[in-house]
Amino acid sequence: MENNTKQRDSFKSRWGFILACIGSAVGMGNLWRFPMLVSVYGGLTFIIPYFIFVILVGSTGIIEEFALGRAAASGPVGAFGMCTKMRTGKKAPGEVIGAIPIIGSMGLSIGYTVVFAWIVKYFVMSLTGEMAAMGTDMDVIGGTFGATASAGGATPWIIIAALVSFAILACGIAGGVEKASKIMMPILFGLLVVLAIYIATLPGASDGYKYIFTFNGAGLADPKVWIFAFGQAFFSLSVAGNGSVIYGSYLSRNEDIPTSARNVAIFDTAAALLAAFVIIPAMATSGAVLESGGPGLMFIYLVNVINAMPGGRIIGIIFFLVVLFAGLSSIINLYECFTAFLEERLKLKRVAATAISVGFGCVVAVAIQAITSEWMDVVSIYICPIGALLAAIMFFWVAGKKFAEEQVNIGAKKPIGKWFYPLGKYVFCAAALIALIAGAILGGIG
């Protein structure tokens, strides 16, 4: 088995790795998608299925992708190639298949670059007071975002977003990604807690909490509740055959992967719940109904709510700083996949590989501004679920039971239970396939 760990950059501490993975997972799915799904599908009626799927994905998919990346000391191309070589003696089939998650990661990087540019713009607007000056005039608020999301509407901000991403990634894993994550993630969680406490003091917020804790047993009979809950857990935990594999490739053989996976799942879920405890009660304070997810929620409806709050300008600054850190931590993970691929396959230096990766993403991001939502739908509905399913097939089906259990147990304080392999091979793979099919039918699951 090939292992180039000594020649690779790596995380210098266990918590540095965990925080980087949490940063990868805590993104827009937590901050605008999860609260919307909780509202649309009825509080606990959605949260309970979501918890079930978080446990499934956290105990199989995350562990599998970390272990796969560490075993190969490579991203998906090298990792998949290693698996097919073990089975057939040939790396080429796996390497070709491994390009799919790389393409998915790059596609998401491009879309996220546009979204992150919007976030940067709104954070600056909150600092300068321009956002607060819009007041609660929905025509002005909606028009501002419409202009931002139009063709060419955010080009300067896209360039800024790309430069920030480049600056962190060019410093490497330990010097860039790990250090940035150690700063951003504690601040992100701290600010979410501050916002949640402040929102709790506002009149009307209690209606939001009541809704979050609403349970309708009949609602569990709706297949969409379960499909969307799995989709949210799937993508929120960053299991797509790329990001977790590449971060796993930087792990030492002393790392306890099951414990790290558990921590990532716990903190990612905590971030999602905190976001719900901020956004749903905040909307309740103004009597608004949380009917829209995606960009409309964050850049139109929430801006209106924040501007109507006492101390709205300060709240706006804090909120968009949280979103800024969430977006940045996700985007550097996505770009890392293609950057590492260029380093491994073309033997490029770190700075050159980062410049090509982020530069290409920036150029395409400028070109697709007006179709960002459609772009993200295609990548997230088709390419990313396929990548996750392929990674699971490579690990559980192609590499086999002996390999899977051996790699997961390396560095673990105690051997993983006998449940792991059958749960991953049959239940997780079947669920991933269902997610792919359901996503294609419904037009998106997370």
C-alpha positions in Angstrom: 0.0 0.0 0.0 1.3 3.4 -1.0 1.7 6.0 1.8 3.4 9.3 1.3 2.5 10.8 4.6 6.1 12.0 5.3 6.2 13.9 2.1 3.0 15.7 2.7 1.9 18.7 4.8 -0.2 17.7 7.7 -2.3 18.9 10.7 -0.1 19.5 13.7 -2.8 18.9 16.4 -5.8 16.8 16.8 -8.1 19.7 17.6 -6.6 21.6 14.6 -7.8 18.8 12.4 -11.2 18.6 14.1 -11.8 22.3 13.9 -10.8 22.3 10.2 -13.3 19.5 9.5 -16.0 21.3 11.5 -15.2 24.4 9.5 -15.6 22.4 6.3 -19.0 21.1 7.5 -20.4 24.2 9.1 -21.4 26.2 6.0 -24.5 27.7 4.3 -26.4 24.4 4.8 -26.3 25.0 8.6 -27.1 28.7 8.5 -29.8 29.1 5.9 -31.0 25.6 4.9 -31.4 23.8 8.3 -33.5 26.6 10.0 -35.7 26.7 6.9 -36.3 22.9 6.9 -37.0 22.9 10.6 -39.6 25.6 10.0 -41.2 24.1 6.8 -41.4 20.5 8.1 -42.5 21.3 11.7 -39.8 21.6 14.4 -39.0 18.3 16.1 -40.9 16.5 13.3 -37.9 17.3 11.1 -35.2 17.4 13.8 -35.7 13.9 15.0 -35.2 12.2 11.6 -32.3 14.6 11.1 -30.6 13.3 14.3 -31.1 9.8 13.2 -29.3 10.4 9.9 -26.6 12.4 11.6 -25.8 9.3 13.7 -25.8 7.1 10.6 -23.6 9.4 8.5 -21.3 10.3 11.5 -20.8 6.6 12.4 -20.1 5.4 8.8 -19.5 8.0 6.0 -17.3 10.4 7.9 -15.2 7.6 9.4 -14.9 5.9 6.0 -13.8 9.0 4.2 -11.2 10.0 6.8 -9.8 6.4 6.9 -9.8 6.2 3.1 -7.8 9.4 2.7 -5.3 8.5 5.5 -4.7 5.0 4.1 -3.8 6.4 0.7 -2.2 9.7 1.9 -4.0 11.1 -1.1 -7.2 12.7 -2.3 -10.0 10.8 -4.1 -8.0 10.1 -7.3 -5.1 8.4 -5.4 -7.4 6.8 -2.9 -9.8 5.3 -5.4 -6.8 4.1 -7.4 -5.4 2.4 -4.4 -8.6 0.5 -3.9 -8.9 -0.8 -7.4 -5.3 -1.8 -7.4 -5.9 -3.9 -4.3 -8.8 -5.6 -6.1 -7.6 -5.8 -9.7 -4.0 -4.9 -9.6 -4.7 -1.7 -11.7 -4.9 1.8 -10.4 -6.2 3.4 -13.5 -9.9 2.6 -13.2 -10.0 3.9 -9.7 -8.1 7.1 -10.6 -10.5 7.9 -13.4 -13.5 7.4 -11.2 -11.8 9.5 -8.5 -11.9 12.5 -10.8 -15.7 12.7 -10.2 -15.4 13.9 -6.6 -12.7 16.3 -7.7 -15.0 17.8 -10.4 -17.8 18.0 -7.8 -15.5 19.8 -5.3 -14.3 22.3 -7.9 -17.9 22.9 -9.1 -19.0 23.7 -5.5 -15.9 25.9 -5.0 -17.0 28.0 -8.0 -20.5 28.4 -6.7 -19.3 29.0 -3.1 -17.0 31.7 -4.4 -20.0 33.7 -5.7 -21.9 33.1 -2.5 -18.9 34.0 -0.3 -18.5 37.2 -2.4 -22.1 38.1 -1.4 -21.3 37.5 2.2 -18.2 39.7 2.1 -20.2 42.5 0.5 -22.9 42.3 3.1 -20.4 42.1 6.0 -18.8 45.3 4.7 -22.3 46.9 4.3 -23.1 46.0 7.9 -19.8 47.7 9.0 -20.3 50.9 7.0 -24.0 51.2 8.0 -25.2 50.8 4.4 -27.2 47.7 5.3 -28.9 49.4 8.3 -29.7 52.4 6.1 -32.0 50.2 3.9 -34.3 49.9 6.9 -37.3 47.6 6.4 -38.1 48.7 2.9 -38.4 45.3 1.2 -38.2 46.9 -2.3 -34.8 48.4 -1.4 -33.6 45.3 0.4 -34.7 43.0 -2.4 -33.4 45.3 -5.1 -30.0 45.5 -3.5 -29.6 41.7 -3.4 -31.1 41.4 -6.9 -28.4 43.8 -8.2 -25.7 41.9 -6.3 -26.8 38.5 -7.6 -27.0 39.7 -11.2 -24.5 39.2 -14.0 -21.4 41.2 -13.0 -23.1 42.4 -9.9 -20.5 41.0 -7.5 -17.3 40.9 -9.6 -15.1 43.0 -7.3 -16.3 41.0 -4.3 -15.6 37.7 -6.1 -12.0 38.9 -6.6 -11.7 39.8 -2.9 -13.1 36.4 -1.9 -10.6 34.6 -4.2 -7.7 36.6 -2.8 -8.7 35.7 0.8 -9.0 32.0 0.0 -5.7 32.1 -1.8 -3.9 33.8 1.1 -5.0 31.0 3.5 -4.5 28.0 1.2 -1.1 29.1 0.0 0.2 28.9 3.5 -0.5 25.2 3.6 -2.4 22.9 5.9 -0.7 23.6 9.2 0.3 27.2 8.4 -3.0 28.2 6.7 -6.0 26.0 7.0 -5.3 24.8 10.6 -4.4 28.2 12.0 -7.4 29.9 10.3 -9.8 27.2 11.6 -8.4 27.5 15.2 -9.3 31.2 15.1 -12.5 31.2 13.1 -14.4 28.2 14.7 -14.3 29.3 18.3 -15.3 32.8 17.4 -18.1 31.5 15.1 -19.6 29.4 17.9 -19.1 32.1 20.5 -20.9 34.7 18.3 -23.8 32.3 17.6 -24.3 31.8 21.3 -24.2 35.6 21.9 -26.8 36.1 19.1 -29.0 33.3 20.5 -29.0 34.8 24.0 -29.8 38.3 22.6 -32.7 37.0 20.4 -34.1 35.2 23.5 -34.6 38.6 25.2 -36.7 40.1 22.4 -40.6 40.1 22.6 -42.1 37.4 20.5 -39.0 35.1 20.4 -40.8 32.5 22.6 -43.1 31.8 19.6 -40.1 30.7 17.7 -38.9 28.3 20.5 -42.4 26.8 20.8 -42.4 26.1 17.1 -38.9 24.5 17.2 -40.1 22.1 19.9 -43.4 21.3 18.1 -43.8 17.6 17.2 -46.4 16.2 14.8 -46.3 12.4 14.7 -48.4 12.3 11.5 -45.8 14.5 9.8 -43.3 11.6 10.1 -45.4 9.7 7.5 -44.4 12.2 4.9 -41.5 10.7 2.9 -40.2 14.2 2.1 -39.4 14.7 5.8 -37.1 11.7 5.8 -35.6 12.4 2.4 -34.8 16.1 3.2 -33.5 15.2 6.7 -31.1 12.7 5.2 -30.1 15.1 2.5 -29.4 17.8 5.1 -27.3 15.4 7.3 -25.5 14.1 4.2 -24.3 17.5 2.9 -24.1 19.3 6.2 -21.5 16.8 7.4 -19.5 17.3 4.2 -19.6 13.7 3.1 -19.1 13.9 -0.7 -16.1 11.8 -1.5 -13.7 14.8 -1.6 -13.3 17.2 1.4 -13.3 14.6 4.2 -11.0 12.3 2.1 -8.5 15.0 1.4 -8.4 16.2 5.1 -8.1 12.6 6.1 -5.1 12.3 3.9 -3.2 14.8 6.1 -3.8 12.7 9.3 -1.1 10.8 11.2 -1.6 7.1 11.9 -1.9 8.0 15.6 -5.2 9.8 15.1 -8.3 8.2 16.5 -10.6 8.5 13.5 -13.9 7.3 15.1 -13.5 9.8 17.9 -12.7 12.6 15.5 -15.7 11.8 13.4 -17.9 11.8 16.4 -16.6 15.3 17.4 -17.2 16.6 13.9 -20.8 15.3 13.9 -21.5 16.7 17.3 -20.2 20.2 16.7 -21.7 20.5 13.2 -25.1 19.5 14.6 -24.6 22.0 17.5 -23.9 24.8 14.9 -27.1 23.9 13.0 -29.2 23.9 16.2 -27.7 27.2 17.3 -28.5 28.7 13.9 -32.1 27.5 14.2 -32.3 29.1 17.7 -31.1 32.4 16.3 -33.0 32.5 13.0 -36.4 31.0 13.8 -37.0 33.1 17.0 -35.6 36.2 15.2 -38.2 35.8 12.4 -40.9 35.2 15.1 -40.1 38.6 16.7 -41.3 40.3 13.6 -44.2 38.0 13.0 -42.6 36.7 9.8 -43.0 33.2 8.5 -39.8 31.4 7.5 -40.9 30.3 4.1 -37.8 30.8 2.0 -34.4 29.1 2.2 -31.3 29.9 0.2 -30.1 33.4 -0.6 -33.5 35.0 -0.2 -33.6 34.0 3.5 -30.3 35.5 4.4 -29.9 38.5 2.2 -33.5 39.6 2.0 -35.8 38.4 4.8 -33.2 38.3 7.6 -31.8 41.7 6.6 -35.3 43.1 7.0 -35.7 41.4 10.4 -32.3 42.5 11.7 -32.8 46.1 10.6 -36.1 46.2 12.6 -34.4 44.9 15.8 -33.2 47.2 18.6 -29.4 47.5 18.0 -29.9 46.0 14.6 -26.7 47.4 13.1 -24.6 45.7 15.8 -26.6 42.4 15.3 -26.0 42.7 11.6 -22.3 43.0 12.0 -22.1 40.0 14.3 -24.4 37.9 12.2 -22.6 38.4 8.9 -19.2 37.9 10.7 -20.5 34.5 11.7 -21.7 33.8 8.1 -18.3 35.1 6.8 -16.4 32.6 8.9 -18.7 29.8 8.0 -18.4 30.5 4.3 -14.6 30.9 4.4 -14.0 27.7 6.3 -16.1 25.8 3.7 -14.6 27.3 0.7 -11.0 26.7 1.6 -11.8 23.0 2.1 -13.4 22.8 -1.3 -10.5 24.5 -3.1 -8.1 22.3 -1.1 -9.3 19.2 -3.0 -8.3 20.5 -6.5 -5.2 22.2 -5.1 -3.9 18.9 -3.6 -4.8 17.1 -6.9 -2.5 19.6 -8.8 0.3 19.1 -6.2 0.1 15.3 -6.4 -0.4 14.8 -10.1 1.5 17.7 -11.7 4.1 18.0 -8.9 3.4 21.7 -8.6 4.6 23.8 -5.6 1.9 24.7 -3.1 1.6 28.4 -4.2 1.4 27.6 -7.9 -1.2 24.9 -7.3 -3.3 27.2 -5.2 -3.0 30.0 -7.7 -4.2 27.8 -10.5 -7.1 26.3 -8.4 -8.4 29.6 -7.0 -7.7 31.6 -10.2 -9.7 29.2 -12.3 -12.5 29.2 -9.8 -12.5 33.0 -9.7 -12.7 33.3 -13.5 -15.6 30.9 -13.8 -17.4 32.4 -10.7 -17.4 35.8 -12.5 -19.0 34.2 -15.5 -21.8 32.3 -13.7 -23.0 35.0 -11.3 -26.5 35.2 -12.8 -27.0 31.4 -12.7 -25.4 30.6 -9.3 -28.4 28.8 -7.9 -28.9 26.6 -10.9 -25.1 25.9 -11.0 -25.2 24.8 -7.3 -28.3 22.7 -7.9 -26.6 20.7 -10.7 -23.4 20.1 -8.7 -25.1 19.2 -5.4 -27.9 17.1 -6.8 -25.8 14.9 -9.1 -22.0 15.2 -8.9 -21.5 15.3 -5.1 -23.8 12.5 -4.1 -22.2 10.3 -6.8 -18.8 11.1 -5.3 -19.9 10.2 -1.8 -21.5 6.9 -3.0 -18.4 6.0 -5.0 -16.1 6.7 -2.0 -18.2 4.3 0.1 -18.3 1.7 -2.6 -14.5 1.9 -2.9 -13.9 1.6 0.8 -16.5 -1.0 1.8 -17.0 -3.0 -1.4 -13.8 -2.8 -3.4 -11.1 -2.6 -0.7 -13.1 -5.0 1.4 -13.8 -5.8 5.1 -10.3 -6.6 6.3 -8.9 -3.4 4.8 -11.8 -1.3 6.1 -11.7 -2.5 9.7 -7.9 -2.4 9.8 -7.7 1.2 8.6 -10.4 2.5 10.9 -8.8 0.9 13.9 -5.3 2.3 13.3 -4.8 4.9 16.1 -8.1 4.1 17.8 -8.2 3.8 21.5 -10.4 0.8 21.2 -11.5 -1.3 18.2 -14.6 -0.2 16.4 -17.6 -2.4 16.9 -18.6 -5.2 14.6 -21.6 -3.1 13.5 -19.4 -0.7 11.5 -18.7 -2.7 8.4 -22.3 -4.0 7.7 -23.8 -0.6 8.6 -21.5 1.2 6.2 -21.5 -1.4 3.4 -25.3 -2.0 3.3 -27.2 0.8 5.1 -25.1 3.8 4.3 -24.5 2.8 0.7 -28.2 2.1 0.2 -29.1 5.5 1.8 -26.6 7.3 -0.3 -28.1 5.7 -3.5 -31.6 6.7 -2.4 -30.4 10.2 -1.7 -29.0 10.5 -5.2 -32.2 9.2 -6.8 -34.5 11.3 -4.6 -32.4 14.4 -5.1 -32.7 14.0 -8.9 -36.4 13.5 -8.7 -37.2 16.3 -6.2 -34.7 18.7 -7.6 -32.4 18.9 -4.6 -32.2 17.4 -1.1 -29.8 19.5 0.8 
